Amino acid sequence: MPDVISLIPRPTTLDVTGGEPFALAEGTTVVVESRPELISVGVLAADLLGRVTEHPVEVRYTGGEGPRTVWLRLVESLPPGDEAYRVVVRPERVTIDARTPAGLVHGIVTLRQLVTPELTVPAVRIEDSPRFGWRGLSIDVARHFIQVRDLKVVIGLMAHYKLNVLHLHLTDDQGWRLHLPSRPQLTERASGTSVGGDPGGFYTAEQYADLVAYAAARGIRVVPEIDVPGHVNAATHTYGDLNPDGEPTDEYTGIEVGFSRLHADLPATGRFLTDVFTDLAAMTPGDFVHIGGDEVLTMEREEYADLVGQAAAAVRAQGKRVVGWQEIAHTALEPGTVVQYWDPRVDPAPFVAAAQAGALFLMSPGSKTYLDMKYDATTELGLEWAGHIELRDAYDWEPTAIIEGLPAESVIGVEAAVWTETLKDLDDLTAMLLPRLAAVAEVAWSAPEHRDWDGFRTRVAGHGPFWDRFGFPWHRSPQVDWS
């Protein structure tokens, strides 16, 4: 496959057919069937291509195709998987086929990446499907609040690299970021602060619904997280009855972890867990809800297991599937529970046992995918507890080999994470995400035999102008010849 065509993630097959290119110009149209789910995909395609050409791109319905058309079709004759797609570029037409609208979105962003500075698309045939069904980015909006408009920009970047899960870490010691109908006091009392005393904020139910819909239109599902039974100072600051002395805790704007906790023997605790997870599940159309479970440093194992079990039961009672950080593997888990692995410094035996009992694993090793880690010692932003992560570190690893003894079939995906102790806004986010987000995206999408570092470093060099066009700050890794 020619690496001069700078596609990321690298597709399964790419054949350069050698014909004349397709020219994007005034009069280019997008053609779809007149079905609601396809019309929205057509509008997305027209918007992306219109931004490239700086000319309006019209959406027409099947039967109105003509020259210079981009034709979006749902078909069955594709590689296995709901997200599989095919792109065929000829001089007079680009055809994008997929089984589902999500697959069409992947084909559209592949087309967008193929566009040259001369506004042509080389004649190619691509067939592609992802290795893993979960390809995510977790964003901590609790330590510093991230505005909806900025999250939408990040969603656009995620879609550009075929990521399909936005995991929102909505609560922590520093703030509560989502308004819940049954517990409005949480955002009234605990949303106004961030790390260092910076301004806070929260998402209304309407804003959250808008964000979920915006992501869904780009093939991305939202997985919300309320972190319990630790990381709960925002909750205990709101409700004194969650504390043994009945008094609310003080606001917290530092970055230490492990000091806050719920108490299984307090009557208020069970009601709190039921209320917040019932609301969260009702607000979330996707299948998964994340219950946190990490870094509870002042609790006996039995009480921890009790509280994790209560949170998981509240999620399952609403018909949702449970996701939790790797510490939940030390408790009894229902088969199909997703364990998010983040800390490679611990004994792997409990994870192997959890997999044997039916747990599934989402790979987020801190030394590879925590994209708030500094690139090197000179990086201004970020932390260093998991070490430095340069671009090759984020790329050159195998998800099924991270936990010794874990069956490969137990790994359902890969998720990058960005924590916001030192990050305050969109510029800070993109400075840490780019180019490493593209690397993790290829690890999550492309099979091992289709990945190699030399090919990736050649292809990623072609993405700098795209990031520059949008004004994104990004890291010019010395491991890549960006010129």
WOGIKA-V750977 format. One record per residue. N is the residue number from 1. PSI is psi in radians with two decimals (999 if undefined). NEAR is the number of other C-alpha atoms within 10 Angstrom. Layout:
n->[N | N]
psi->[PSI | PSI]
near->[NEAR | NEAR]
//
This chain:
n->[1 | 2 | 3 | 4 | 5 | 6 | 7 | 8 | 9 | 10 | 11 | 12 | 13 | 14 | 15 | 16 | 17 | 18 | 19 | 20 | 21 | 22 | 23 | 24 | 25 | 26 | 27 | 28 | 29 | 30 | 31 | 32 | 33 | 34 | 35 | 36 | 37 | 38 | 39 | 40 | 41 | 42 | 43 | 44 | 45 | 46 | 47 | 48 | 49 | 50 | 51 | 52 | 53 | 54 | 55 | 56 | 57 | 58 | 59 | 60 | 61 | 62 | 63 | 64 | 65 | 66 | 67 | 68 | 69 | 70 | 71 | 72 | 73 | 74 | 75 | 76 | 77 | 78 | 79 | 80 | 81 | 82 | 83 | 84 | 85 | 86 | 87 | 88 | 89 | 90 | 91 | 92 | 93 | 94 | 95 | 96 | 97 | 98 | 99 | 100 | 101 | 102 | 103 | 104 | 105 | 106 | 107 | 108 | 109 | 110 | 111 | 112 | 113 | 114 | 115 | 116 | 117 | 118 | 119 | 120 | 121 | 122 | 123 | 124 | 125 | 126 | 127 | 128 | 129 | 130 | 131 | 132 | 133 | 134 | 135 | 136 | 137 | 138 | 139 | 140 | 141 | 142 | 143 | 144 | 145 | 146 | 147 | 148 | 149 | 150 | 151 | 152 | 153 | 154 | 155 | 156 | 157 | 158 | 159 | 160 | 161 | 162 | 163 | 164 | 165 | 166 | 167 | 168 | 169 | 170 | 171 | 172 | 173 | 174 | 175 | 176 | 177 | 178 | 179 | 180 | 181 | 182 | 183 | 184 | 185 | 186 | 187 | 188 | 189 | 190 | 191 | 192 | 193 | 194 | 195 | 196 | 197 | 198 | 199 | 200 | 201 | 202 | 203 | 204 | 205 | 206 | 207 | 208 | 209 | 210 | 211 | 212 | 213 | 214 | 215 | 216 | 217 | 218 | 219 | 220 | 221 | 222 | 223 | 224 | 225 | 226 | 227 | 228 | 229 | 230 | 231 | 232 | 233 | 234 | 235 | 236 | 237 | 238 | 239 | 240 | 241 | 242 | 243 | 244 | 245 | 246 | 247 | 248 | 249 | 250 | 251 | 252 | 253 | 254 | 255 | 256 | 257 | 258 | 259 | 260 | 261 | 262 | 263 | 264 | 265 | 266 | 267 | 268 | 269 | 270 | 271 | 272 | 273 | 274 | 275 | 276 | 277 | 278 | 279 | 280 | 281 | 282 | 283 | 284 | 285 | 286 | 287 | 288 | 289 | 290 | 291 | 292 | 293 | 294 | 295 | 296 | 297 | 298 | 299 | 300 | 301 | 302 | 303 | 304 | 305 | 306 | 307 | 308 | 309 | 310 | 311 | 312 | 313 | 314 | 315 | 316 | 317 | 318 | 319 | 320 | 321 | 322 | 323 | 324 | 325 | 326 | 327 | 328 | 329 | 330 | 331 | 332 | 333 | 334 | 335 | 336 | 337 | 338 | 339 | 340 | 341 | 342 | 343 | 344 | 345 | 346 | 347 | 348 | 349 | 350 | 351 | 352 | 353 | 354 | 355 | 356 | 357 | 358 | 359 | 360 | 361 | 362 | 363 | 364 | 365 | 366 | 367 | 368 | 369 | 370 | 371 | 372 | 373 | 374 | 375 | 376 | 377 | 378 | 379 | 380 | 381 | 382 | 383 | 384 | 385 | 386 | 387 | 388 | 389 | 390 | 391 | 392 | 393 | 394 | 395 | 396 | 397 | 398 | 399 | 400 | 401 | 402 | 403 | 404 | 405 | 406 | 407 | 408 | 409 | 410 | 411 | 412 | 413 | 414 | 415 | 416 | 417 | 418 | 419 | 420 | 421 | 422 | 423 | 424 | 425 | 426 | 427 | 428 | 429 | 430 | 431 | 432 | 433 | 434 | 435 | 436 | 437 | 438 | 439 | 440 | 441 | 442 | 443 | 444 | 445 | 446 | 447 | 448 | 449 | 450 | 451 | 452 | 453 | 454 | 455 | 456 | 457 | 458 | 459 | 460 | 461 | 462 | 463 | 464 | 465 | 466 | 467 | 468 | 469 | 470 | 471 | 472 | 473 | 474 | 475 | 476 | 477 | 478 | 479 | 480 | 481 | 482 | 483]
psi->[2.28 | 2.14 | -0.12 | -0.38 | 1.94 | 0.98 | 2.32 | 2.17 | 2.76 | 2.22 | 2.87 | -0.86 | 2.44 | 2.05 | 2.16 | 2.01 | -0.22 | 0.05 | -3.06 | 2.60 | 2.86 | 2.29 | 2.13 | 2.17 | 3.08 | 2.29 | -0.15 | 2.37 | 2.71 | 2.31 | 2.24 | 2.89 | 2.69 | 1.20 | 2.42 | -0.79 | -0.42 | -0.57 | -0.73 | -0.63 | -0.68 | -0.71 | -0.71 | -0.78 | -0.77 | -0.67 | -0.82 | -0.77 | -0.59 | -0.63 | -0.60 | -0.81 | -0.32 | 0.45 | 2.54 | 2.42 | 2.16 | 2.56 | 2.17 | 2.82 | 2.75 | 2.31 | -0.30 | 0.26 | 2.64 | -2.72 | 2.73 | 0.90 | 2.60 | 1.94 | 2.11 | 2.18 | 2.52 | 2.15 | 2.95 | -0.34 | 1.29 | 2.93 | 2.82 | 2.66 | 2.48 | -0.41 | 0.11 | 2.62 | 2.87 | 2.38 | 2.19 | 2.14 | 2.11 | 2.93 | -0.61 | -0.20 | 2.55 | 2.21 | 2.20 | 2.05 | 2.54 | 2.87 | -0.52 | 2.85 | -0.61 | -0.71 | -0.68 | -0.69 | -0.75 | -0.71 | -0.65 | -0.77 | -0.50 | -0.80 | -0.76 | -0.70 | -0.43 | -0.30 | 2.25 | 2.90 | -0.40 | 0.11 | 0.66 | 2.80 | 2.14 | 2.62 | 1.91 | 2.87 | 2.16 | 2.29 | 2.36 | 2.59 | 2.70 | 2.67 | -0.83 | 2.51 | -0.25 | 1.96 | 1.72 | 2.99 | 2.16 | 2.27 | 2.18 | 1.90 | 0.14 | -0.80 | -0.69 | 2.35 | 2.33 | 2.18 | 2.68 | -0.77 | -0.62 | -0.65 | -0.64 | -0.61 | -0.76 | -0.67 | -0.71 | -0.74 | -0.73 | -0.83 | -0.64 | -0.53 | 0.35 | 0.48 | 2.58 | 0.15 | 2.17 | 1.93 | 2.04 | 2.03 | 1.65 | -0.28 | 2.57 | -2.98 | -0.52 | -0.31 | 2.72 | 2.13 | 0.09 | 2.23 | 2.19 | 2.29 | -0.67 | -0.26 | 1.07 | -0.39 | -0.42 | -0.78 | -0.43 | -0.64 | -0.40 | 0.33 | -0.08 | -0.05 | 2.80 | 3.13 | 2.40 | 0.20 | 0.24 | 2.83 | 2.58 | -2.52 | 3.04 | 2.88 | 2.26 | 2.91 | -0.65 | -0.72 | -0.70 | -0.77 | -0.69 | -0.73 | -0.75 | -0.76 | -0.70 | -0.77 | -0.76 | -0.64 | -0.30 | 0.32 | 0.39 | 2.28 | 2.58 | 2.26 | 1.90 | 2.58 | 2.21 | 2.05 | 2.02 | 2.81 | 0.06 | -3.03 | 0.71 | 0.34 | -0.53 | -0.64 | -0.77 | -0.40 | -0.56 | -0.76 | 1.88 | -0.46 | -0.05 | -0.03 | 2.53 | -0.57 | -0.02 | 0.06 | 2.41 | 2.50 | 2.87 | 2.76 | 2.66 | 2.22 | 0.28 | -2.88 | 0.18 | 2.77 | 2.83 | -0.02 | -0.35 | 2.66 | 2.75 | 2.98 | 2.10 | -0.44 | 0.04 | 2.29 | -0.56 | -0.43 | -0.85 | -0.73 | -0.71 | -0.87 | -0.74 | -0.79 | -0.89 | -0.67 | -0.48 | -0.81 | -0.83 | -0.74 | -0.71 | -0.52 | -0.15 | 1.99 | -0.31 | 3.10 | -0.30 | 2.50 | 2.35 | 2.26 | 0.10 | -2.11 | 0.08 | 2.73 | 0.84 | 1.69 | -0.11 | 0.67 | 2.42 | 2.67 | -0.67 | -0.75 | -0.68 | -0.82 | -0.67 | -0.85 | -0.68 | -0.72 | -0.70 | -0.77 | -0.78 | -0.70 | -0.68 | -0.65 | -0.82 | -0.54 | -0.38 | 0.20 | 0.31 | 2.81 | 2.59 | 2.37 | 2.48 | 2.79 | 2.91 | -0.41 | -0.43 | -0.23 | -0.25 | 0.02 | 2.96 | 2.15 | 2.49 | 2.46 | 2.44 | -0.15 | 2.45 | 2.14 | 2.12 | 1.93 | 2.21 | -0.43 | 1.79 | 0.03 | 0.08 | 2.95 | 2.22 | -0.23 | -0.76 | -0.52 | -0.70 | -0.74 | -0.70 | -0.69 | -0.72 | -0.48 | 0.02 | 0.05 | 2.65 | 2.71 | 2.32 | 2.13 | 2.01 | 0.92 | 2.25 | -0.57 | -0.09 | -0.67 | -0.05 | 1.68 | 0.17 | -0.01 | 2.51 | 2.60 | -0.73 | -3.08 | -0.32 | -0.11 | 2.28 | -0.77 | 2.94 | 3.08 | 3.12 | 0.14 | -0.52 | 0.17 | -3.07 | 2.48 | 1.75 | 3.08 | -0.77 | -0.56 | -0.66 | -0.30 | -0.72 | 1.24 | 2.80 | 2.04 | -0.60 | -0.08 | 0.05 | -0.72 | 1.97 | 2.21 | -0.11 | 2.25 | 2.39 | -0.58 | -0.20 | -0.22 | 2.05 | -0.14 | -3.03 | 2.40 | 2.19 | 2.79 | 2.53 | 2.06 | 2.60 | 0.53 | -0.69 | 0.03 | 2.29 | -0.36 | -3.07 | -0.73 | -0.75 | -0.72 | -0.89 | -0.54 | -0.55 | -0.52 | -0.63 | 2.23 | 0.06 | -0.50 | -0.65 | -0.63 | -0.84 | -0.65 | -0.69 | -0.62 | -0.70 | -0.54 | -0.83 | 2.39 | 2.69 | -0.67 | -0.21 | 0.13 | 2.42 | 2.52 | -0.77 | -0.71 | -0.71 | -0.79 | -0.51 | -0.78 | -0.69 | -0.41 | -0.49 | -0.06 | -0.21 | -0.79 | -0.58 | -0.79 | -0.68 | -0.66 | -0.60 | 0.03 | 0.41 | 2.25 | 2.44 | 2.84 | 2.11 | 1.42 | 2.30 | -0.10 | -0.04 | 2.45 | 1.53 | -0.29 | 999]
near->[13 | 11 | 14 | 11 | 18 | 20 | 23 | 23 | 27 | 26 | 20 | 19 | 13 | 19 | 13 | 14 | 14 | 10 | 12 | 15 | 19 | 22 | 21 | 23 | 18 | 14 | 14 | 23 | 27 | 29 | 27 | 24 | 17 | 12 | 9 | 9 | 13 | 20 | 20 | 16 | 23 | 29 | 19 | 19 | 26 | 23 | 17 | 17 | 26 | 19 | 11 | 17 | 17 | 12 | 16 | 17 | 23 | 18 | 25 | 20 | 17 | 14 | 9 | 12 | 17 | 16 | 11 | 20 | 25 | 29 | 24 | 28 | 21 | 17 | 13 | 14 | 12 | 17 | 16 | 13 | 16 | 17 | 23 | 23 | 33 | 26 | 25 | 22 | 23 | 21 | 17 | 14 | 20 | 24 | 19 | 25 | 25 | 29 | 21 | 20 | 25 | 23 | 23 | 28 | 27 | 28 | 28 | 27 | 21 | 25 | 23 | 17 | 19 | 18 | 19 | 14 | 10 | 9 | 16 | 16 | 22 | 23 | 20 | 20 | 17 | 18 | 19 | 26 | 24 | 23 | 18 | 15 | 19 | 20 | 28 | 29 | 29 | 22 | 20 | 22 | 30 | 29 | 31 | 27 | 28 | 23 | 15 | 15 | 11 | 14 | 19 | 14 | 13 | 19 | 23 | 17 | 18 | 24 | 20 | 21 | 24 | 30 | 33 | 25 | 24 | 25 | 22 | 20 | 25 | 21 | 27 | 28 | 30 | 32 | 34 | 34 | 29 | 24 | 23 | 20 | 15 | 12 | 14 | 11 | 16 | 23 | 22 | 14 | 17 | 27 | 25 | 19 | 23 | 29 | 23 | 15 | 14 | 13 | 13 | 22 | 22 | 25 | 21 | 15 | 15 | 11 | 14 | 18 | 15 | 13 | 19 | 20 | 16 | 16 | 22 | 18 | 18 | 25 | 24 | 24 | 25 | 25 | 22 | 25 | 23 | 26 | 21 | 26 | 27 | 24 | 27 | 23 | 25 | 28 | 29 | 24 | 23 | 23 | 19 | 15 | 17 | 26 | 20 | 12 | 9 | 12 | 14 | 18 | 18 | 11 | 20 | 21 | 18 | 14 | 14 | 10 | 14 | 15 | 15 | 23 | 23 | 27 | 19 | 18 | 12 | 14 | 11 | 16 | 19 | 18 | 10 | 19 | 23 | 18 | 16 | 20 | 25 | 20 | 17 | 23 | 24 | 14 | 17 | 18 | 16 | 16 | 13 | 23 | 25 | 29 | 25 | 28 | 24 | 20 | 18 | 20 | 13 | 12 | 17 | 9 | 11 | 10 | 15 | 26 | 22 | 16 | 21 | 23 | 17 | 17 | 28 | 25 | 19 | 22 | 27 | 18 | 14 | 14 | 13 | 21 | 20 | 23 | 27 | 26 | 22 | 23 | 22 | 25 | 24 | 14 | 16 | 14 | 21 | 17 | 13 | 16 | 21 | 28 | 27 | 26 | 22 | 23 | 16 | 14 | 10 | 9 | 11 | 14 | 14 | 16 | 24 | 19 | 15 | 24 | 26 | 14 | 14 | 15 | 22 | 23 | 32 | 24 | 29 | 27 | 23 | 22 | 20 | 26 | 26 | 29 | 30 | 27 | 25 | 21 | 23 | 13 | 10 | 7 | 13 | 10 | 18 | 22 | 20 | 15 | 10 | 18 | 16 | 21 | 22 | 20 | 25 | 18 | 16 | 25 | 25 | 14 | 14 | 12 | 19 | 19 | 12 | 15 | 20 | 12 | 14 | 20 | 15 | 13 | 10 | 19 | 23 | 20 | 22 | 28 | 28 | 30 | 26 | 21 | 21 | 25 | 23 | 18 | 24 | 18 | 15 | 17 | 15 | 18 | 26 | 22 | 19 | 24 | 25 | 22 | 23 | 28 | 27 | 25 | 26 | 30 | 27 | 27 | 27 | 29 | 28 | 20 | 17 | 14 | 7 | 16 | 19 | 12 | 13 | 11 | 16 | 22 | 21 | 17 | 21 | 21 | 18 | 19 | 18 | 17 | 12 | 11 | 16 | 11 | 8 | 9 | 11 | 17 | 17 | 19 | 18 | 15 | 17 | 9 | 10 | 16 | 12 | 16 | 6]
//
